[in-house]
């Protein structure tokens, strides 16, 4: 089992839709989490950090459920420009400098 | 600031050849790392460094060497290229505490080993 798992999708949604991705992690020592966005064949870029129960930034909301060991990303009012792959990342203090990436969830927003 | 730069952007090697992928950052970041990205696998950590003179292995270190003689540079060496090393390689850097700091990625090197 991978340490960080995501549904690879693709998620195909119409413009304006609300879409949610889940990410599960197996290392209970994981302390902080991130969502990165990766456009096709480009480098990943930070979308949001999640340290406590959740975080909100405009149309994007991330929630953390430590008891069930999952993180979710909710995108409201989807735009065409939201089409990308979303990477879930976990970090734990007992792994020093290591970040563990999920395989990514592909989102395609259609007109 | 140029951020994180990687060279070359593309490279084709023959099996058994060696080469060095270059990575440099101008943000005075202590932490630097190398990842490879394969279809359906996400990013996997190859090696990382928490400061000049300090390196450590990641998830998939076999076949790769690194060194960190300066804060700015973190080259990745392929000792004897194999087709299994065909991948996209990303270098990243951040402030020291990777658990709380944004990773800045370079544009990637697309490597094909024939």
Contacts between the chains, C-beta under 8 A, distances in Angstrom:
chain1	res1	chain2	res2	distance
A	4	B	42	7.7
A	6	B	42	8.0
A	8	B	40	6.8
A	31	B	99	5.9
A	32	B	99	4.8
A	32	B	100	6.1
A	34	B	102	7.9
A	34	B	103	8.0
A	36	B	103	7.7
A	41	B	88	7.8
A	41	B	108	7.8
A	42	B	107	7.3
A	42	B	108	7.7
A	43	B	90	6.0
A	43	B	105	3.7
A	43	B	106	6.3
A	43	B	107	5.5
A	43	B	108	5.8
A	44	B	43	7.2
A	44	B	90	7.4
A	44	B	103	7.6
A	44	B	105	5.4
A	45	B	105	7.3
A	46	B	102	4.5
A	46	B	103	7.0
A	49	B	100	7.6
A	49	B	102	7.5
A	51	B	100	7.4
A	87	B	42	6.6
A	87	B	43	7.1
A	91	B	98	6.1
A	91	B	99	4.2
A	92	B	99	7.4
A	93	B	99	6.3
A	96	B	50	7.6
A	96	B	56	7.0
A	97	B	31	6.1
A	97	B	33	7.2
A	97	B	48	4.8
A	97	B	49	7.9
A	97	B	50	5.2
A	97	B	56	6.8
A	97	B	98	5.1
A	98	B	45	5.9
A	98	B	48	7.0
A	98	B	58	6.3
A	98	B	59	7.6
A	98	B	98	7.7
A	99	B	33	7.8
A	99	B	45	6.9
A	99	B	98	6.1
A	99	B	103	7.0
A	100	B	45	7.8
A	101	B	35	7.6
A	101	B	42	4.4
A	101	B	43	4.2
A	101	B	44	7.4
A	102	B	42	5.5
A	103	B	40	5.9
A	103	B	41	6.1
A	103	B	42	3.9
A	104	B	42	5.7
